[in-house]
């Protein structure tokens, strides 16, 4: 399992807030570092896939656990 350098709690936030918060968090990270995001908005799954494609960051993992979605995003 990949260790995250930073964790972002985006629970109970609706689109586009999880993406905006992740964008802000990852901008302050070094290349190669990993951001873990926990969200409850089902729309976040597609949003983070798109975000990774558009920004060049790598979506390492996208999992669902209960009512939560967990993402690991590696900074390009």
PyMOL Python script that loads the backbone (N, CA, C, O; Angstrom):
from pymol import cmd

cmd.read_pdbstr("""\
ATOM      1  N   UNK A   1       0.840  -1.195   0.000  1.00  0.00           N
ATOM      2  CA  UNK A   1       0.000   0.000   0.000  1.00  0.00           C
ATOM      3  C   UNK A   1       0.881   1.253   0.000  1.00  0.00           C
ATOM      4  O   UNK A   1       1.889   1.328   0.703  1.00  0.00           O
ATOM      5  N   UNK A   2       0.478   2.212  -0.792  1.00  0.00           N
ATOM      6  CA  UNK A   2       1.231   3.454  -0.910  1.00  0.00           C
ATOM      7  C   UNK A   2       0.984   4.351   0.300  1.00  0.00           C
ATOM      8  O   UNK A   2      -0.158   4.540   0.719  1.00  0.00           O
ATOM      9  N   UNK A   3       2.050   4.893   0.851  1.00  0.00           N
ATOM     10  CA  UNK A   3       1.929   5.817   1.974  1.00  0.00           C
ATOM     11  C   UNK A   3       1.655   7.218   1.439  1.00  0.00           C
ATOM     12  O   UNK A   3       2.293   7.663   0.484  1.00  0.00           O
ATOM     13  N   UNK A   4       0.710   7.902   2.054  1.00  0.00           N
ATOM     14  CA  UNK A   4       0.409   9.268   1.649  1.00  0.00           C
ATOM     15  C   UNK A   4       1.279  10.245   2.426  1.00  0.00           C
ATOM     16  O   UNK A   4       1.527  10.061   3.618  1.00  0.00           O
ATOM     17  N   UNK A   5       1.740  11.287   1.739  1.00  0.00           N
ATOM     18  CA  UNK A   5       2.518  12.341   2.386  1.00  0.00           C
ATOM     19  C   UNK A   5       1.593  13.342   3.083  1.00  0.00           C
ATOM     20  O   UNK A   5       1.972  14.000   4.051  1.00  0.00           O
ATOM     21  N   UNK A   6       0.379  13.433   2.563  1.00  0.00           N
ATOM     22  CA  UNK A   6      -0.580  14.397   3.094  1.00  0.00           C
ATOM     23  C   UNK A   6      -1.976  13.814   2.925  1.00  0.00           C
ATOM     24  O   UNK A   6      -2.231  13.059   1.986  1.00  0.00           O
ATOM     25  N   UNK A   7      -2.883  14.167   3.840  1.00  0.00           N
ATOM     26  CA  UNK A   7      -4.246  13.661   3.748  1.00  0.00           C
ATOM     27  C   UNK A   7      -5.227  14.826   3.719  1.00  0.00           C
ATOM     28  O   UNK A   7      -5.068  15.815   4.434  1.00  0.00           O
ATOM     29  N   UNK A   8      -6.239  14.682   2.878  1.00  0.00           N
ATOM     30  CA  UNK A   8      -7.262  15.718   2.737  1.00  0.00           C
ATOM     31  C   UNK A   8      -8.618  15.105   3.045  1.00  0.00           C
ATOM     32  O   UNK A   8      -9.031  14.129   2.419  1.00  0.00           O
ATOM     33  N   UNK A   9      -9.303  15.689   4.017  1.00  0.00           N
ATOM     34  CA  UNK A   9     -10.640  15.229   4.380  1.00  0.00           C
ATOM     35  C   UNK A   9     -11.654  16.082   3.622  1.00  0.00           C
ATOM     36  O   UNK A   9     -11.877  17.244   3.958  1.00  0.00           O
ATOM     37  N   UNK A  10     -12.264  15.488   2.595  1.00  0.00           N
ATOM     38  CA  UNK A  10     -13.254  16.215   1.785  1.00  0.00           C
ATOM     39  C   UNK A  10     -14.649  15.625   2.010  1.00  0.00           C
ATOM     40  O   UNK A  10     -15.532  15.759   1.163  1.00  0.00           O
ATOM     41  N   UNK A  11     -14.835  14.971   3.162  1.00  0.00           N
ATOM     42  CA  UNK A  11     -16.148  14.388   3.468  1.00  0.00           C
ATOM     43  C   UNK A  11     -17.196  15.489   3.607  1.00  0.00           C
ATOM     44  O   UNK A  11     -16.921  16.589   4.087  1.00  0.00           O
ATOM     45  N   UNK A  12     -18.407  15.150   3.167  1.00  0.00           N
ATOM     46  CA  UNK A  12     -19.559  16.062   3.238  1.00  0.00           C
ATOM     47  C   UNK A  12     -19.398  17.321   2.392  1.00  0.00           C
ATOM     48  O   UNK A  12     -20.122  18.298   2.585  1.00  0.00           O
ATOM     49  N   UNK A  13     -18.455  17.300   1.459  1.00  0.00           N
ATOM     50  CA  UNK A  13     -18.306  18.413   0.518  1.00  0.00           C
ATOM     51  C   UNK A  13     -18.807  17.942  -0.838  1.00  0.00           C
ATOM     52  O   UNK A  13     -18.515  16.825  -1.265  1.00  0.00           O
ATOM     53  N   UNK A  14     -19.558  18.796  -1.509  1.00  0.00           N
ATOM     54  CA  UNK A  14     -20.067  18.447  -2.833  1.00  0.00           C
ATOM     55  C   UNK A  14     -19.223  19.100  -3.918  1.00  0.00           C
ATOM     56  O   UNK A  14     -18.505  20.069  -3.672  1.00  0.00           O
ATOM     57  N   UNK A  15     -19.326  18.548  -5.119  1.00  0.00           N
ATOM     58  CA  UNK A  15     -18.629  19.083  -6.281  1.00  0.00           C
ATOM     59  C   UNK A  15     -18.839  20.587  -6.360  1.00  0.00           C
ATOM     60  O   UNK A  15     -19.944  21.057  -6.091  1.00  0.00           O
ATOM     61  N   UNK A  16     -17.844  21.337  -6.710  1.00  0.00           N
ATOM     62  CA  UNK A  16     -16.478  20.912  -7.064  1.00  0.00           C
ATOM     63  C   UNK A  16     -15.501  21.058  -5.898  1.00  0.00           C
ATOM     64  O   UNK A  16     -14.289  21.052  -6.113  1.00  0.00           O
ATOM     65  N   UNK A  17     -16.004  21.190  -4.665  1.00  0.00           N
ATOM     66  CA  UNK A  17     -15.112  21.464  -3.528  1.00  0.00           C
ATOM     67  C   UNK A  17     -14.014  20.430  -3.299  1.00  0.00           C
ATOM     68  O   UNK A  17     -12.877  20.826  -3.042  1.00  0.00           O
ATOM     69  N   UNK A  18     -14.293  19.110  -3.380  1.00  0.00           N
ATOM     70  CA  UNK A  18     -13.182  18.154  -3.171  1.00  0.00           C
ATOM     71  C   UNK A  18     -12.027  18.369  -4.150  1.00  0.00           C
ATOM     72  O   UNK A  18     -10.858  18.286  -3.775  1.00  0.00           O
ATOM     73  N   UNK A  19     -12.371  18.648  -5.410  1.00  0.00           N
ATOM     74  CA  UNK A  19     -11.331  18.881  -6.423  1.00  0.00           C
ATOM     75  C   UNK A  19     -10.574  20.182  -6.127  1.00  0.00           C
ATOM     76  O   UNK A  19      -9.346  20.220  -6.203  1.00  0.00           O
ATOM     77  N   UNK A  20     -11.307  21.236  -5.791  1.00  0.00           N
ATOM     78  CA  UNK A  20     -10.656  22.520  -5.518  1.00  0.00           C
ATOM     79  C   UNK A  20      -9.708  22.413  -4.332  1.00  0.00           C
ATOM     80  O   UNK A  20      -8.604  22.956  -4.366  1.00  0.00           O
ATOM     81  N   UNK A  21     -10.134  21.714  -3.283  1.00  0.00           N
ATOM     82  CA  UNK A  21      -9.283  21.542  -2.104  1.00  0.00           C
ATOM     83  C   UNK A  21      -8.064  20.675  -2.439  1.00  0.00           C
ATOM     84  O   UNK A  21      -6.957  20.939  -1.968  1.00  0.00           O
ATOM     85  N   UNK A  22      -8.276  19.647  -3.250  1.00  0.00           N
ATOM     86  CA  UNK A  22      -7.162  18.775  -3.651  1.00  0.00           C
ATOM     87  C   UNK A  22      -6.164  19.542  -4.505  1.00  0.00           C
ATOM     88  O   UNK A  22      -4.953  19.383  -4.358  1.00  0.00           O
ATOM     89  N   UNK A  23      -6.683  20.371  -5.396  1.00  0.00           N
ATOM     90  CA  UNK A  23      -5.820  21.166  -6.275  1.00  0.00           C
ATOM     91  C   UNK A  23      -4.930  22.084  -5.438  1.00  0.00           C
ATOM     92  O   UNK A  23      -3.736  22.218  -5.705  1.00  0.00           O
ATOM     93  N   UNK A  24      -5.523  22.711  -4.428  1.00  0.00           N
ATOM     94  CA  UNK A  24      -4.779  23.614  -3.554  1.00  0.00           C
ATOM     95  C   UNK A  24      -3.728  22.841  -2.750  1.00  0.00           C
ATOM     96  O   UNK A  24      -2.585  23.279  -2.619  1.00  0.00           O
ATOM     97  N   UNK A  25      -4.133  21.685  -2.213  1.00  0.00           N
ATOM     98  CA  UNK A  25      -3.212  20.881  -1.397  1.00  0.00           C
ATOM     99  C   UNK A  25      -2.039  20.373  -2.221  1.00  0.00           C
ATOM    100  O   UNK A  25      -0.890  20.439  -1.784  1.00  0.00           O
ATOM    101  N   UNK A  26      -2.334  19.863  -3.423  1.00  0.00           N
ATOM    102  CA  UNK A  26      -1.273  19.243  -4.230  1.00  0.00           C
ATOM    103  C   UNK A  26      -0.317  20.300  -4.791  1.00  0.00           C
ATOM    104  O   UNK A  26       0.838  20.000  -5.092  1.00  0.00           O
ATOM    105  N   UNK A  27      -0.803  21.531  -4.928  1.00  0.00           N
ATOM    106  CA  UNK A  27       0.068  22.590  -5.462  1.00  0.00           C
ATOM    107  C   UNK A  27       1.223  22.908  -4.511  1.00  0.00           C
ATOM    108  O   UNK A  27       2.268  23.397  -4.941  1.00  0.00           O
ATOM    109  N   UNK A  28       1.031  22.628  -3.215  1.00  0.00           N
ATOM    110  CA  UNK A  28       2.090  22.927  -2.243  1.00  0.00           C
ATOM    111  C   UNK A  28       2.990  21.721  -1.975  1.00  0.00           C
ATOM    112  O   UNK A  28       3.895  21.785  -1.144  1.00  0.00           O
ATOM    113  N   UNK A  29       2.733  20.632  -2.682  1.00  0.00           N
ATOM    114  CA  UNK A  29       3.511  19.412  -2.466  1.00  0.00           C
ATOM    115  C   UNK A  29       4.640  19.289  -3.488  1.00  0.00           C
ATOM    116  O   UNK A  29       4.609  19.916  -4.547  1.00  0.00           O
ATOM    117  N   UNK A  30       5.630  18.474  -3.152  1.00  0.00           N
ATOM    118  CA  UNK A  30       6.757  18.242  -4.059  1.00  0.00           C
ATOM    119  C   UNK A  30       6.391  17.159  -5.070  1.00  0.00           C
ATOM    120  O   UNK A  30       5.529  16.319  -4.809  1.00  0.00           O
ATOM    121  N   UNK A  31       7.041  17.187  -6.201  1.00  0.00           N
ATOM    122  CA  UNK A  31       6.821  16.184  -7.239  1.00  0.00           C
ATOM    123  C   UNK A  31       7.091  14.789  -6.677  1.00  0.00           C
ATOM    124  O   UNK A  31       8.095  14.569  -6.000  1.00  0.00           O
ATOM    125  N   UNK A  32       6.191  13.851  -6.962  1.00  0.00           N
ATOM    126  CA  UNK A  32       6.356  12.483  -6.485  1.00  0.00           C
ATOM    127  C   UNK A  32       5.663  12.213  -5.161  1.00  0.00           C
ATOM    128  O   UNK A  32       5.510  11.057  -4.769  1.00  0.00           O
ATOM    129  N   UNK A  33       5.240  13.268  -4.464  1.00  0.00           N
ATOM    130  CA  UNK A  33       4.529  13.072  -3.202  1.00  0.00           C
ATOM    131  C   UNK A  33       3.092  12.635  -3.476  1.00  0.00           C
ATOM    132  O   UNK A  33       2.547  12.878  -4.553  1.00  0.00           O
ATOM    133  N   UNK A  34       2.496  11.988  -2.483  1.00  0.00           N
ATOM    134  CA  UNK A  34       1.163  11.414  -2.650  1.00  0.00           C
ATOM    135  C   UNK A  34       0.166  12.073  -1.703  1.00  0.00           C
ATOM    136  O   UNK A  34       0.421  12.228  -0.509  1.00  0.00           O
ATOM    137  N   UNK A  35      -0.971  12.454  -2.269  1.00  0.00           N
ATOM    138  CA  UNK A  35      -2.060  13.052  -1.509  1.00  0.00           C
ATOM    139  C   UNK A  35      -3.188  12.046  -1.407  1.00  0.00           C
ATOM    140  O   UNK A  35      -3.647  11.512  -2.417  1.00  0.00           O
ATOM    141  N   UNK A  36      -3.638  11.784  -0.174  1.00  0.00           N
ATOM    142  CA  UNK A  36      -4.789  10.908   0.031  1.00  0.00           C
ATOM    143  C   UNK A  36      -6.012  11.792   0.253  1.00  0.00           C
ATOM    144  O   UNK A  36      -5.986  12.713   1.070  1.00  0.00           O
ATOM    145  N   UNK A  37      -7.077  11.503  -0.480  1.00  0.00           N
ATOM    146  CA  UNK A  37      -8.311  12.269  -0.351  1.00  0.00           C
ATOM    147  C   UNK A  37      -9.423  11.320   0.071  1.00  0.00           C
ATOM    148  O   UNK A  37      -9.569  10.233  -0.488  1.00  0.00           O
ATOM    149  N   UNK A  38     -10.206  11.736   1.058  1.00  0.00           N
ATOM    150  CA  UNK A  38     -11.380  10.980   1.483  1.00  0.00           C
ATOM    151  C   UNK A  38     -12.591  11.862   1.197  1.00  0.00           C
ATOM    152  O   UNK A  38     -12.689  12.977   1.710  1.00  0.00           O
ATOM    153  N   UNK A  39     -13.518  11.355   0.371  1.00  0.00           N
ATOM    154  CA  UNK A  39     -14.694  12.130  -0.009  1.00  0.00           C
ATOM    155  C   UNK A  39     -15.954  11.278   0.150  1.00  0.00           C
ATOM    156  O   UNK A  39     -15.890  10.049   0.186  1.00  0.00           O
ATOM    157  N   UNK A  40     -17.089  11.949   0.242  1.00  0.00           N
ATOM    158  CA  UNK A  40     -18.363  11.230   0.333  1.00  0.00           C
ATOM    159  C   UNK A  40     -19.244  11.485  -0.887  1.00  0.00           C
ATOM    160  O   UNK A  40     -20.285  10.846  -1.038  1.00  0.00           O
ATOM    161  N   UNK A  41     -18.843  12.404  -1.752  1.00  0.00           N
ATOM    162  CA  UNK A  41     -19.619  12.714  -2.948  1.00  0.00           C
ATOM    163  C   UNK A  41     -19.320  11.684  -4.037  1.00  0.00           C
ATOM    164  O   UNK A  41     -18.182  11.592  -4.497  1.00  0.00           O
ATOM    165  N   UNK A  42     -20.338  10.896  -4.463  1.00  0.00           N
ATOM    166  CA  UNK A  42     -20.104   9.881  -5.505  1.00  0.00           C
ATOM    167  C   UNK A  42     -19.566  10.477  -6.799  1.00  0.00           C
ATOM    168  O   UNK A  42     -18.883   9.790  -7.560  1.00  0.00           O
ATOM    169  N   UNK A  43     -19.865  11.740  -7.054  1.00  0.00           N
ATOM    170  CA  UNK A  43     -19.370  12.405  -8.258  1.00  0.00           C
ATOM    171  C   UNK A  43     -17.866  12.594  -8.249  1.00  0.00           C
ATOM    172  O   UNK A  43     -17.260  12.834  -9.293  1.00  0.00           O
ATOM    173  N   UNK A  44     -17.263  12.486  -7.074  1.00  0.00           N
ATOM    174  CA  UNK A  44     -15.817  12.695  -6.955  1.00  0.00           C
ATOM    175  C   UNK A  44     -15.024  11.647  -7.727  1.00  0.00           C
ATOM    176  O   UNK A  44     -13.906  11.917  -8.164  1.00  0.00           O
ATOM    177  N   UNK A  45     -15.592  10.449  -7.900  1.00  0.00           N
ATOM    178  CA  UNK A  45     -14.878   9.373  -8.616  1.00  0.00           C
ATOM    179  C   UNK A  45     -14.526   9.834 -10.024  1.00  0.00           C
ATOM    180  O   UNK A  45     -13.362   9.785 -10.424  1.00  0.00           O
ATOM    181  N   UNK A  46     -15.525  10.280 -10.773  1.00  0.00           N
ATOM    182  CA  UNK A  46     -15.282  10.765 -12.135  1.00  0.00           C
ATOM    183  C   UNK A  46     -14.451  12.051 -12.119  1.00  0.00           C
ATOM    184  O   UNK A  46     -13.597  12.261 -12.980  1.00  0.00           O
ATOM    185  N   UNK A  47     -14.715  12.906 -11.127  1.00  0.00           N
ATOM    186  CA  UNK A  47     -13.995  14.179 -11.042  1.00  0.00           C
ATOM    187  C   UNK A  47     -12.495  13.976 -10.884  1.00  0.00           C
ATOM    188  O   UNK A  47     -11.696  14.652 -11.533  1.00  0.00           O
ATOM    189  N   UNK A  48     -12.114  13.028 -10.005  1.00  0.00           N
ATOM    190  CA  UNK A  48     -10.679  12.827  -9.782  1.00  0.00           C
ATOM    191  C   UNK A  48     -10.015  12.144 -10.968  1.00  0.00           C
ATOM    192  O   UNK A  48      -8.837  12.379 -11.235  1.00  0.00           O
ATOM    193  N   UNK A  49     -10.761  11.294 -11.688  1.00  0.00           N
ATOM    194  CA  UNK A  49     -10.211  10.699 -12.916  1.00  0.00           C
ATOM    195  C   UNK A  49      -9.927  11.811 -13.927  1.00  0.00           C
ATOM    196  O   UNK A  49      -8.855  11.850 -14.532  1.00  0.00           O
ATOM    197  N   UNK A  50     -10.892  12.710 -14.104  1.00  0.00           N
ATOM    198  CA  UNK A  50     -10.727  13.830 -15.036  1.00  0.00           C
ATOM    199  C   UNK A  50      -9.609  14.754 -14.592  1.00  0.00           C
ATOM    200  O   UNK A  50      -8.792  15.193 -15.401  1.00  0.00           O
ATOM    201  N   UNK A  51      -9.578  15.047 -13.287  1.00  0.00           N
ATOM    202  CA  UNK A  51      -8.558  15.930 -12.731  1.00  0.00           C
ATOM    203  C   UNK A  51      -7.163  15.376 -13.013  1.00  0.00           C
ATOM    204  O   UNK A  51      -6.266  16.114 -13.421  1.00  0.00           O
ATOM    205  N   UNK A  52      -6.988  14.084 -12.796  1.00  0.00           N
ATOM    206  CA  UNK A  52      -5.684  13.461 -13.041  1.00  0.00           C
ATOM    207  C   UNK A  52      -5.306  13.571 -14.521  1.00  0.00           C
ATOM    208  O   UNK A  52      -4.167  13.902 -14.853  1.00  0.00           O
ATOM    209  N   UNK A  53      -6.270  13.292 -15.408  1.00  0.00           N
ATOM    210  CA  UNK A  53      -5.996  13.376 -16.845  1.00  0.00           C
ATOM    211  C   UNK A  53      -5.635  14.791 -17.276  1.00  0.00           C
ATOM    212  O   UNK A  53      -4.738  14.984 -18.096  1.00  0.00           O
ATOM    213  N   UNK A  54      -6.323  15.766 -16.733  1.00  0.00           N
ATOM    214  CA  UNK A  54      -6.108  17.160 -17.139  1.00  0.00           C
ATOM    215  C   UNK A  54      -4.832  17.751 -16.569  1.00  0.00           C
ATOM    216  O   UNK A  54      -4.210  18.601 -17.206  1.00  0.00           O
ATOM    217  N   UNK A  55      -4.428  17.315 -15.370  1.00  0.00           N
ATOM    218  CA  UNK A  55      -3.279  17.941 -14.714  1.00  0.00           C
ATOM    219  C   UNK A  55      -1.982  17.156 -14.876  1.00  0.00           C
ATOM    220  O   UNK A  55      -0.903  17.680 -14.599  1.00  0.00           O
ATOM    221  N   UNK A  56      -2.079  15.899 -15.326  1.00  0.00           N
ATOM    222  CA  UNK A  56      -0.880  15.087 -15.468  1.00  0.00           C
ATOM    223  C   UNK A  56      -0.478  14.401 -14.176  1.00  0.00           C
ATOM    224  O   UNK A  56       0.487  13.637 -14.153  1.00  0.00           O
ATOM    225  N   UNK A  57      -1.215  14.667 -13.087  1.00  0.00           N
ATOM    226  CA  UNK A  57      -0.955  13.954 -11.842  1.00  0.00           C
ATOM    227  C   UNK A  57      -1.503  12.537 -12.006  1.00  0.00           C
ATOM    228  O   UNK A  57      -2.401  12.302 -12.815  1.00  0.00           O
ATOM    229  N   UNK A  58      -0.962  11.600 -11.239  1.00  0.00           N
ATOM    230  CA  UNK A  58      -1.341  10.194 -11.407  1.00  0.00           C
ATOM    231  C   UNK A  58      -2.302   9.748 -10.315  1.00  0.00           C
ATOM    232  O   UNK A  58      -2.016   9.864  -9.123  1.00  0.00           O
ATOM    233  N   UNK A  59      -3.452   9.236 -10.750  1.00  0.00           N
ATOM    234  CA  UNK A  59      -4.419   8.682  -9.804  1.00  0.00           C
ATOM    235  C   UNK A  59      -3.986   7.242  -9.538  1.00  0.00           C
ATOM    236  O   UNK A  59      -4.231   6.352 -10.353  1.00  0.00           O
ATOM    237  N   UNK A  60      -3.337   7.018  -8.386  1.00  0.00           N
ATOM    238  CA  UNK A  60      -2.785   5.697  -8.063  1.00  0.00           C
ATOM    239  C   UNK A  60      -3.870   4.736  -7.628  1.00  0.00           C
ATOM    240  O   UNK A  60      -3.807   3.538  -7.904  1.00  0.00           O
ATOM    241  N   UNK A  61      -4.876   5.278  -6.937  1.00  0.00           N
ATOM    242  CA  UNK A  61      -5.882   4.399  -6.356  1.00  0.00           C
ATOM    243  C   UNK A  61      -7.203   5.134  -6.225  1.00  0.00           C
ATOM    244  O   UNK A  61      -7.237   6.324  -5.912  1.00  0.00           O
ATOM    245  N   UNK A  62      -8.287   4.415  -6.466  1.00  0.00           N
ATOM    246  CA  UNK A  62      -9.635   4.957  -6.292  1.00  0.00           C
ATOM    247  C   UNK A  62     -10.481   3.820  -5.739  1.00  0.00           C
ATOM    248  O   UNK A  62     -10.824   2.888  -6.467  1.00  0.00           O
ATOM    249  N   UNK A  63     -10.819   3.893  -4.453  1.00  0.00           N
ATOM    250  CA  UNK A  63     -11.567   2.806  -3.820  1.00  0.00           C
ATOM    251  C   UNK A  63     -12.781   3.338  -3.083  1.00  0.00           C
ATOM    252  O   UNK A  63     -12.835   4.506  -2.695  1.00  0.00           O
ATOM    253  N   UNK A  64     -13.746   2.461  -2.899  1.00  0.00           N
ATOM    254  CA  UNK A  64     -14.959   2.821  -2.170  1.00  0.00           C
ATOM    255  C   UNK A  64     -15.042   1.954  -0.924  1.00  0.00           C
ATOM    256  O   UNK A  64     -14.849   0.740  -0.986  1.00  0.00           O
ATOM    257  N   UNK A  65     -15.331   2.586   0.203  1.00  0.00           N
ATOM    258  CA  UNK A  65     -15.451   1.860   1.459  1.00  0.00           C
ATOM    259  C   UNK A  65     -16.658   2.421   2.203  1.00  0.00           C
ATOM    260  O   UNK A  65     -16.628   3.546   2.702  1.00  0.00           O
ATOM    261  N   UNK A  66     -17.717   1.624   2.271  1.00  0.00           N
ATOM    262  CA  UNK A  66     -18.937   2.126   2.892  1.00  0.00           C
ATOM    263  C   UNK A  66     -19.488   3.258   2.047  1.00  0.00           C
ATOM    264  O   UNK A  66     -19.734   3.087   0.854  1.00  0.00           O
ATOM    265  N   UNK A  67     -19.681   4.410   2.661  1.00  0.00           N
ATOM    266  CA  UNK A  67     -20.165   5.587   1.930  1.00  0.00           C
ATOM    267  C   UNK A  67     -19.045   6.559   1.604  1.00  0.00           C
ATOM    268  O   UNK A  67     -19.294   7.717   1.266  1.00  0.00           O
ATOM    269  N   UNK A  68     -17.805   6.082   1.707  1.00  0.00           N
ATOM    270  CA  UNK A  68     -16.669   6.957   1.461  1.00  0.00           C
ATOM    271  C   UNK A  68     -15.872   6.503   0.247  1.00  0.00           C
ATOM    272  O   UNK A  68     -15.817   5.320  -0.090  1.00  0.00           O
ATOM    273  N   UNK A  69     -15.265   7.478  -0.387  1.00  0.00           N
ATOM    274  CA  UNK A  69     -14.402   7.223  -1.539  1.00  0.00           C
ATOM    275  C   UNK A  69     -13.002   7.675  -1.174  1.00  0.00           C
ATOM    276  O   UNK A  69     -12.805   8.781  -0.669  1.00  0.00           O
ATOM    277  N   UNK A  70     -12.029   6.809  -1.434  1.00  0.00           N
ATOM    278  CA  UNK A  70     -10.640   7.099  -1.087  1.00  0.00           C
ATOM    279  C   UNK A  70      -9.827   7.177  -2.381  1.00  0.00           C
ATOM    280  O   UNK A  70      -9.931   6.317  -3.255  1.00  0.00           O
ATOM    281  N   UNK A  71      -9.024   8.221  -2.476  1.00  0.00           N
ATOM    282  CA  UNK A  71      -8.196   8.426  -3.663  1.00  0.00           C
ATOM    283  C   UNK A  71      -6.758   8.662  -3.236  1.00  0.00           C
ATOM    284  O   UNK A  71      -6.489   9.302  -2.219  1.00  0.00           O
ATOM    285  N   UNK A  72      -5.836   8.130  -4.036  1.00  0.00           N
ATOM    286  CA  UNK A  72      -4.413   8.438  -3.856  1.00  0.00           C
ATOM    287  C   UNK A  72      -3.955   9.111  -5.136  1.00  0.00           C
ATOM    288  O   UNK A  72      -4.022   8.530  -6.220  1.00  0.00           O
ATOM    289  N   UNK A  73      -3.496  10.331  -4.998  1.00  0.00           N
ATOM    290  CA  UNK A  73      -3.092  11.138  -6.138  1.00  0.00           C
ATOM    291  C   UNK A  73      -1.615  11.474  -6.009  1.00  0.00           C
ATOM    292  O   UNK A  73      -1.192  12.080  -5.025  1.00  0.00           O
ATOM    293  N   UNK A  74      -0.832  11.077  -7.009  1.00  0.00           N
ATOM    294  CA  UNK A  74       0.608  11.322  -6.981  1.00  0.00           C
ATOM    295  C   UNK A  74       0.916  12.560  -7.829  1.00  0.00           C
ATOM    296  O   UNK A  74       0.523  12.656  -8.991  1.00  0.00           O
ATOM    297  N   UNK A  75       1.626  13.493  -7.214  1.00  0.00           N
ATOM    298  CA  UNK A  75       1.945  14.737  -7.937  1.00  0.00           C
ATOM    299  C   UNK A  75       2.968  14.472  -9.030  1.00  0.00           C
ATOM    300  O   UNK A  75       3.977  13.800  -8.817  1.00  0.00           O
ATOM    301  N   UNK A  76       2.682  15.014 -10.195  1.00  0.00           N
ATOM    302  CA  UNK A  76       3.573  14.833 -11.357  1.00  0.00           C
ATOM    303  C   UNK A  76       4.883  15.588 -11.154  1.00  0.00           C
ATOM    304  O   UNK A  76       5.755  15.555 -12.022  1.00  0.00           O
TER     305      UNK A  76
END
""", "prot")
cmd.dss("prot")
cmd.show_as("cartoon", "prot")
cmd.util.cbc("prot")
cmd.orient("prot")
